[in-house]
Amino acid sequence: VIEHLGNSPEAGPLRELALHRWIDRVLRSNSVDRALDRLLDAVLDGLSIQLGLVGHVDQDGALRVLTMRSTSSSSSAAPSKEQRVPSNVWREAFDLACQCQCSVLSGPLPLPGELQTAQPVAAAPLVFQGEVIGLLAVGPRMGAQRHDLDLLEAAASRMSPVLDAAIHRERQARRETSMKMQLLQSQRMEAIGQLAGGIAHDFNNLLTAILGYCNLVAFDLDDSSPVQPDLREIRKAAEQAASLTRQLLTFSRRQPRQSRLVDINEIVEGLESMLRRLLVETVELTSDLAPNLGWIHADPAQIERMLVNLVVNARDAMPEGGQIRIQTRNLELSEPDDRLYLGLEPGSYVLLVVSDTGEGMDAQTQLRVFEPFFTTKPEGKGTGLGLATVYGVVKQAGGGIWIDSSPGEGSQFRICLPRHLAESDAELDPESGLYSSPYRGDETILLVEDDDQVITLTCRILERFGYVVLTAPGASAALSLAEHHPGPIHALLSDVVMPEVSGPKLAISFQPLRPHARIMFMSGHPEEELNQHLHSSGSIPLISKPFKPLELARFVRKQLDTGQDLPEEP
């Protein structure tokens, strides 16, 4: 009957009655995830048209299409891939929607995918609790009768609560999907980090032996010896290898650090001239540093390394030149923000942003960009450890890092680090490491190390500086020496990670036997791990492998002269 009456006045009431009945039936018999499709079908069928869409306004002002129906389809459905109509494209409809007006648009609305039409469409705002949350668009244009627009507006009012529920479901699904992806990525990075850290730790033992014996041989030779240049090249190669292992340990968050309160602005300002020297003339570096920036608790050397790696990475992404911008801000996060800082707990943070106008990255590259040895650069142009190091520094400082990028549109790295309150800079660097006292000594040191090469080398270095060295390959032998050695033992120098009993646990058992002995550790493992084992928040003497003979002598002499006894286990 409706089709027979066409657009005559008699058809109006019948069409209105049919439309309301269809909407009521949809609302009674469909779940939220299907209701939008069915409601759009009811509206289109009730108005005798085949083209339409329902979308909601996202945080960027774009129209995100949730369901649509084209002339080639008999029913509505969610698009096969995400469809977004930018705000500038549907500006007229948006302006009318903000005024809560239902109107026929003056020109065609460029619609996504199969919905393209050269004819004007009618658009009705979807308003929920006084806020425009979306748009109902249908077309080609109807008979332009006011009655049809009233029907469209009435249908939109019935559809708005359903759209609001659908938006919440969509956001929850997106959040769950993003959290799952983040969890999988985190687990993957953690596994890679454990592997990288384990390899680096074992490799450090080999480098300790290489560097140590190289230096010992150099000490025994005259400077004029023809072997000295060869030894210098061996030492140089080993030090470069040690630098790579330090980057791996930073990525895996196992690099020992000397944390203090840090002002990122000071680090950026101090590095700026050096960073400019790293850039070519066609790359411009600018900074936008917030005044009164909060403090973070981190190793300043690692923060510097992180900044250098980010800037160098940005430079390499702009072979034709461009701009790099460094920004700092204080960030107060009162509630989770899944759009910008997914997974970040509410709290006070310092935000560091490094952005460039370079080539950008696709989604697949972004998933792997922090993996060690992954690089998009040509062979021989990069190690693939720059961003892996950045990731490790951020995680070790307790922060988070996010990437915004797409091909051809540059990249932005956003780093959030927990903000710390401080009234002064009293917690700045401890002693610089320059020692005024001689490095030699005649004390007895109990050396515990399970690696044969490292224990032999370390023993020889200490003996050359005058110390008496007792050696043990593990905890049981060390405790036996501590209990039965007839003379004094002035210090325990132990590796951290050993089979059966770790260095920190050995120290706890050793202390009652030799209460006045100093406790020292050598390892590539973090200071935080020692504090956790010892239930102590104090500073624990630790030297990182690989070390040079003079570094070990300085370290041992300082601890014997000024070091603190190990805190007792509570």
TIVO-577025 format. One line per field, with one value per residue (C-alpha): z, y negated, x. Coordinates in pm, whole numbers, padded with zeros to 5 digits. Each point is the difference from the previous one (the first is absolute). Example, Ala and Ser with C-alpha at 12.3 -4.5 7.8 and 13.67 -1.06 7.14 Angstrom:
2
c3 = c(00780 -00066)
c2 = c(00450 -00344)
c1 = c(01230 00137)
REM end
This chain:
570
c3 = c(00000 00091 -00331 -00186 00174 -00065 00145 00026 00331 00072 00009 00275 00306 -00128 -00050 00346 00162 -00187 00087 00373 00002 -00172 00243 00301 -00137 -00051 00352 00153 -00192 -00068 00208 -00009 -00250 -00251 00085 -00193 -00323 00043 00094 -00311 -00211 00160 -00071 -00360 -00071 00170 -00218 -00315 -00060 -00025 00099 00357 00287 00376 00147 00322 00050 00126 00206 -00314 -00128 -00281 -00071 00074 -00196 00207 -00248 -00359 -00290 -00367 -00302 -00078 00337 00144 00362 00215 00154 00153 -00271 -00076 00097 00208 -00178 00124 -00155 00103 00169 -00280 -00249 00189 00142 -00112 00152 00317 00035 -00042 00241 00265 -00033 00037 -00341 -00244 -00355 -00361 -00069 -00270 -00178 -00018 00304 -00102 00154 00048 -00219 -00184 00135 -00242 -00158 -00197 00139 00323 00316 00308 00335 00350 00315 00256 00334 00337 00331 -00175 -00191 -00371 -00010 -00364 -00328 -00193 -00374 -00272 -00373 -00284 00128 00075 -00133 00212 00188 00354 00113 -00119 00189 00312 -00035 -00038 00306 00204 -00108 00097 00350 00046 -00138 00218 00321 -00206 -00164 00341 00119 -00322 00044 00351 -00125 -00288 00232 00247 -00281 -00133 00348 00056 -00340 00059 00348 -00136 -00274 00257 00229 -00283 -00111 00358 00048 -00329 00089 00345 -00153 -00246 00288 00210 -00292 -00087 00363 00051 -00310 00091 00356 -00116 -00272 00258 00180 -00321 -00062 00357 -00064 -00341 00126 00325 -00149 -00275 00263 00205 -00304 -00082 00356 -00042 -00329 -00069 -00181 -00289 -00046 -00355 00160 00166 -00314 -00042 00363 -00039 -00294 00199 00290 -00230 -00158 00340 00134 -00300 00070 00363 -00114 -00195 00301 00214 -00248 00016 00379 -00010 -00227 00235 00301 00150 -00041 00339 00043 00231 00043 00139 -00035 -00354 -00177 -00363 -00109 00126 -00190 -00323 00032 00078 -00298 -00252 -00147 -00029 -00158 -00263 -00096 -00068 -00253 -00360 -00114 -00145 00335 00245 00374 00225 00364 00197 00368 00264 00293 00352 -00136 00263 00103 -00105 00173 -00257 -00110 -00182 -00224 -00119 -00060 -00211 -00195 -00053 -00140 -00231 -00138 -00061 -00180 -00211 -00090 -00103 -00206 -00189 -00080 -00186 -00276 -00186 00313 00232 00357 00337 00302 00367 00245 00376 00210 00342 -00034 00256 -00085 00220 -00182 -00260 -00350 -00246 -00303 00076 00291 -00014 00311 00196 00356 00121 00170 -00045 -00288 -00199 -00372 -00256 -00367 -00290 -00341 -00356 -00348 -00152 -00187 00278 00074 -00079 00271 -00050 00040 00316 00155 -00042 00022 00359 -00064 00019 -00338 -00190 -00243 -00321 -00096 -00279 00096 00178 00085 00347 00279 00080 00365 00014 00073 00195 00233 00024 00096 00271 00148 00016 00159 00247 00110 00058 -00295 -00325 -00366 -00288 -00375 -00229 -00360 -00348 -00332 -00140 00303 00240 00343 00355 00305 00323 00322 00345 00307 00360 00157 00338 00249 00110 00185 -00081 -00203 00305 -00159 -00291 -00115 00260 -00021 -00350 00016 00021 00294 00181 00197 -00149 -00162 00150 00315 00206 00126 -00046 -00240 -00042 -00373 -00102 -00370 -00189 -00331 -00013 -00235 00197 00339 -00129 -00158 00300 00236 -00207 -00015 00376 00076 -00226 00215 00313 00137 00143 -00188 00113 -00280 00007 -00293 00191 00325 00189 -00058 00090 00330 00086 -00058 00204 00291 -00003 -00142 00287 -00099 -00052 -00299 -00068 -00290 -00197 -00376 -00155 -00330 00020 -00201 00079 -00001 00311 00220 -00127 00110 00216 00185 00050 00150 00255 00118 -00014 00214 00338 -00061 -00087 00138 -00072 -00361 -00284 -00253 -00373 -00313 -00365 -00266 -00293 00200 00148 00334 00056 -00003 00276 00209 -00045 00115 00297 00098 00000 -00154 00053 -00263 -00064 -00136 -00352 -00289 -00349 -00226 -00205 00207 -00051 00257 00114 00035 00221 00213 00051 00086 00258 00159 00040 00162 00240 00097 00009 -00080 00226 00152 -00150 00172 00212 -00124 00189)
c2 = c(00000 -00241 00063 -00051 -00331 -00121 -00349 -00098 -00148 00322 00204 -00211 00138 00358 -00036 -00154 00281 00267 -00160 -00019 00361 00118 -00195 00142 00351 -00053 -00135 00293 00283 -00097 -00031 -00319 00133 00077 -00275 -00277 00201 00087 -00356 -00138 00258 -00104 -00370 00059 00235 -00236 -00289 00215 -00068 00230 -00210 -00096 00016 -00044 -00133 -00150 -00297 00108 -00203 -00150 -00127 00258 00207 00367 00214 00285 00130 -00081 00121 -00065 00029 00337 00150 00098 -00037 -00210 00124 -00127 -00086 00272 -00239 -00316 -00297 -00353 -00321 -00294 -00293 -00242 00226 00005 -00354 -00117 00304 -00045 -00368 00082 00291 -00228 -00209 00323 -00058 00266 -00131 00088 -00102 -00259 00216 00367 00150 00194 00340 00290 00305 00120 -00285 -00262 -00204 -00321 -00093 -00186 00194 -00071 -00002 00023 -00053 00279 -00176 00173 -00184 -00334 00091 00069 00345 00094 -00038 00184 -00071 00131 -00062 -00064 -00282 00077 -00192 -00295 00003 -00127 00306 00228 -00208 00017 00378 00007 -00219 00219 00312 -00164 -00078 00369 00109 -00226 00211 00309 -00181 -00110 00362 00112 -00263 00125 00358 -00097 -00190 00287 00247 -00229 -00036 00376 00063 -00267 00132 00353 -00125 -00197 00302 00225 -00261 -00047 00376 00023 -00288 00149 00334 -00173 -00208 00308 00165 -00314 -00064 00359 -00007 -00339 00111 00312 -00195 -00255 00275 00073 -00369 -00042 00267 -00144 -00356 00104 00219 -00253 -00267 00233 00077 -00370 -00073 00250 -00147 -00318 -00275 00042 00367 00082 00201 -00307 -00122 00347 00004 -00341 00127 00308 -00226 -00236 00284 00149 -00336 -00040 00345 -00098 -00307 00225 00224 -00307 -00096 00351 -00014 -00338 00144 00294 -00238 00179 -00279 -00128 -00366 -00291 -00162 -00344 -00279 -00135 -00303 00104 -00365 -00030 00312 -00123 -00344 00154 00236 -00242 -00125 00354 00121 -00275 00125 00343 -00148 -00104 -00354 00096 00123 -00263 00072 -00198 00040 -00099 00052 -00060 -00224 00147 00352 00273 00225 00362 00266 00149 00042 -00326 00180 00235 -00288 -00168 00321 00030 -00354 00046 00324 -00158 -00301 00214 00230 -00302 -00139 00328 -00002 -00333 00054 -00305 -00217 -00108 -00104 00164 -00137 00079 -00089 00040 -00036 00089 00249 00065 00312 00015 00299 00253 -00142 00288 -00225 -00161 00194 00351 00201 -00298 -00022 -00333 -00218 -00280 00028 -00191 00024 -00004 -00015 00037 -00044 -00021 -00068 00305 00308 00141 00367 00242 00199 00314 -00193 -00168 00342 00098 -00332 00055 00349 00024 00037 -00086 -00282 -00138 -00160 00141 00264 -00152 -00322 00091 00257 00009 -00078 -00373 00025 00323 -00201 -00273 00260 00142 -00343 -00094 00329 -00006 -00347 00131 -00180 00074 -00080 -00032 -00063 -00204 00051 00084 00024 -00341 -00192 00012 00157 -00110 00178 -00082 00097 -00027 00029 -00009 -00344 -00031 -00282 -00167 -00322 -00004 00176 00160 00344 -00071 00206 00190 -00016 -00039 00302 -00194 00134 -00191 00301 00253 00301 00251 00198 00300 00114 00350 00031 00304 00020 00209 00060 00308 -00095 00136 -00266 -00289 00127 00060 -00344 -00182 00181 -00100 -00365 -00023 00175 -00247 -00280 00169 00174 00351 00191 00307 00154 00209 00126 -00015 -00075 00322 -00031 -00370 00061 00278 -00241 -00270 00242 00172 -00251 -00079 -00359 -00304 -00044 -00368 00022 00229 -00061 00222 00042 -00057 00290 00339 00357 00113 -00308 -00358 -00256 -00199 00315 00102 -00343 00041 00332 -00138 -00307 00176 00191 -00314 -00293 -00266 00097 -00227 00138 -00065 00140 00026 00067 -00129 00028 -00289 -00164 00031 00380 -00016 -00230 00239 00298 -00188 -00187 -00313 -00342 -00104 -00020 00332 00003 00143 -00002 00089 00251 -00035 -00215 -00115 00077 -00362 -00025 00311 -00129 -00337 00169 00239 -00271 -00236 00264 00106 -00363 -00140 00280 00100 00340 00198 -00082 00284 00205 -00106)
c1 = c(00000 00280 00176 -00330 -00071 00358 00062 -00365 -00124 -00192 00319 00160 -00188 00034 00372 00041 -00200 00197 00333 -00077 -00120 00315 00219 -00188 00040 00373 00049 -00188 00161 00363 00315 00204 00253 -00278 -00249 00177 -00003 -00369 -00096 00170 -00186 -00330 00065 00107 -00290 -00245 00117 00025 00372 00300 00302 00096 00243 00026 00324 00128 00227 00341 00248 00156 -00336 -00012 -00311 00070 -00247 -00148 -00258 -00098 -00212 00056 -00227 00161 -00092 -00335 00106 00229 00324 00322 00257 00254 00279 -00005 -00155 00060 -00128 00226 -00172 00086 -00180 -00330 00034 -00349 -00169 00207 -00092 -00368 00033 00149 -00317 -00201 -00162 -00113 00039 00063 00358 00057 00255 00097 00170 00313 -00067 00239 00040 -00313 -00213 00132 -00282 -00009 -00341 -00072 -00082 -00204 00180 -00142 00208 00009 -00029 00040 -00027 00031 00317 00033 00159 -00052 -00182 -00271 00039 -00235 -00023 -00033 -00216 -00359 -00301 00115 -00328 00017 -00190 00282 00256 -00215 -00009 00378 00043 -00239 00186 00331 -00129 -00096 00335 00220 -00002 00078 00293 00130 -00007 00171 00272 00072 00014 00229 00235 00006 00077 00274 00145 -00002 00157 00265 00075 00036 00232 00198 00022 00119 00251 00120 00041 00185 00231 00058 00099 00233 00139 00075 00175 00197 00091 00115 00216 00145 00075 00188 00177 00112 00190 00192 00066 00119 00263 00097 00036 00163 00268 00061 00071 00217 00215 00022 00121 00284 00122 00190 -00187 00243 -00086 -00124 -00283 -00155 -00188 -00153 -00106 -00161 -00204 -00109 -00097 -00188 -00201 -00080 -00118 -00229 -00142 -00046 -00194 -00238 -00056 -00075 -00270 -00143 00001 -00172 -00270 -00051 00005 00299 00252 00121 -00090 00071 -00338 -00062 -00252 00024 -00144 -00052 00007 00357 00101 -00161 00160 00338 -00019 -00148 00328 00134 -00326 00022 00345 -00153 -00242 00051 -00074 -00337 -00133 -00124 -00011 -00235 -00095 -00308 00077 -00263 00098 -00007 00032 -00021 00288 00044 00209 00234 00359 00087 00250 -00273 -00243 00268 00054 -00375 -00026 00298 -00144 -00341 00148 00235 -00287 -00210 00288 00040 -00374 00043 00258 -00137 -00006 -00278 -00069 00058 -00181 00061 -00277 -00037 -00313 -00134 -00284 -00274 -00197 -00310 -00149 00121 00039 -00027 00037 00338 00151 -00138 00085 00140 -00126 -00143 00259 00253 00246 00258 -00078 00281 -00099 00244 -00162 00124 -00134 00165 -00110 -00216 -00073 -00279 -00177 00212 00324 -00129 -00064 00366 00182 00122 00138 00380 00171 -00321 00066 -00147 00330 00220 00253 00297 -00183 -00124 00024 -00372 00073 -00085 -00372 00049 00224 -00265 -00260 00226 00079 -00369 -00105 00288 -00110 -00354 -00158 -00181 00058 -00248 00038 -00225 00102 -00119 00187 00090 -00127 00296 00024 -00060 00143 -00182 00179 -00157 00226 -00129 00036 00172 -00035 00322 00074 00369 00262 00157 -00042 00233 00293 00203 00378 00134 00226 00328 00193 00268 00131 00244 -00158 00239 -00066 00106 -00341 -00139 -00291 -00223 -00083 -00305 -00069 -00123 00164 00357 00132 -00145 00116 00355 00019 -00150 00236 00303 -00110 -00053 00329 00183 -00136 00132 -00310 -00009 -00272 -00192 -00206 -00317 -00211 -00327 -00180 00080 00375 -00012 -00180 00247 00290 -00172 -00043 00340 00250 00236 00072 -00221 -00229 -00050 -00247 -00227 -00008 -00268 -00178 -00376 -00140 00150 -00130 -00189 00060 00011 00257 -00247 -00114 00362 00072 -00279 00148 00355 -00060 -00044 00325 00198 -00206 00262 00072 -00110 -00247 00044 -00162 00092 -00259 -00198 -00321 -00196 00046 -00376 00031 00259 -00218 -00290 00207 00143 -00318 00208 -00057 00361 00272 00172 00359 -00014 00245 -00118 00168 00206 00236 00355 00272 00025 -00381 -00007 00287 -00172 -00327 00151 00217 -00294 -00220 00275 00063 -00353 -00249 -00285 -00065 -00287 -00332 -00126 -00294 -00317)
REM end
